[in-house]
Amino acid sequence: MTREFLLGEARAPSMASYIQSISEVLQTITPRSRRDERRIEIATANLKEVNRHMKRLQEQVNVLQEQVKILEENKE
């Protein structure tokens, strides 16, 4: 892992990591007004929706990868 980091070969963070990071930031923000509080609530709700869509897309990708694998096996 250290070698990968030093050589710049580390993998990019996953979408789930980005979503978790943003969620943690939203939780630590202290709203100074009712307006800020509402904006944070909306951003959190939108982030949850993005997370749901991301999970659905990942499931579809997994299904499609499995189908491609089966088709390649049948081709041989």
C-alpha positions in Angstrom: 0.0 0.0 0.0 2.8 2.4 0.8 4.6 1.6 -2.4 1.4 2.2 -4.4 1.0 5.6 -2.6 4.6 6.6 -3.2 4.4 5.7 -6.9 1.0 7.3 -7.4 -0.5 3.9 -8.3 -3.2 4.1 -5.6 -6.8 3.6 -6.8 -9.2 6.5 -6.8 -11.8 6.4 -4.0 -15.1 4.8 -4.7 -18.4 6.6 -5.1 -19.5 5.3 -1.8 -16.4 6.9 -0.2 -17.3 10.2 -1.7 -20.9 10.0 -0.6 -19.8 9.0 3.0 -17.4 11.9 3.1 -20.0 14.4 2.0 -22.5 13.0 4.5 -20.0 13.4 7.4 -19.3 17.0 6.4 -23.0 17.8 6.3 -23.4 16.3 9.8 -20.6 18.5 11.2 -22.0 21.8 9.8 -23.7 23.9 12.4 -26.4 26.0 10.8 -26.5 29.6 11.9 -30.1 30.2 10.7 -33.3 28.4 10.0 -32.5 28.9 6.3 -29.1 27.2 6.7 -30.7 24.3 8.6 -33.2 23.7 5.8 -30.5 23.8 3.2 -28.6 21.2 5.1 -31.7 19.0 5.4 -32.3 19.2 1.6 -28.7 18.5 0.8 -28.8 15.4 3.1 -32.0 14.2 1.5 -30.5 14.6 -1.9 -27.4 12.8 -0.9 -29.4 9.8 0.3 -31.3 9.8 -3.0 -27.9 9.8 -4.9 -26.7 6.9 -2.7 -29.9 4.9 -3.6 -29.4 5.5 -7.3 -25.7 4.6 -7.1 -26.5 1.3 -5.4 -29.1 0.5 -8.1 -26.6 1.3 -10.9 -24.0 -0.9 -9.2 -26.4 -3.8 -9.1 -27.2 -3.3 -12.8 -23.5 -3.2 -13.6 -22.9 -6.5 -11.6 -25.8 -8.1 -13.5 -24.5 -7.0 -16.9 -21.0 -8.1 -16.0 -22.3 -11.5 -15.1 -24.2 -11.7 -18.4 -21.1 -10.8 -20.4 -19.2 -13.4 -18.6 -21.8 -16.0 -19.4 -21.9 -15.0 -23.1 -18.1 -15.2 -23.3 -18.2 -18.6 -21.8 -20.8 -19.8 -24.3 -18.8 -18.3 -27.2 -15.8 -20.5 -26.4 
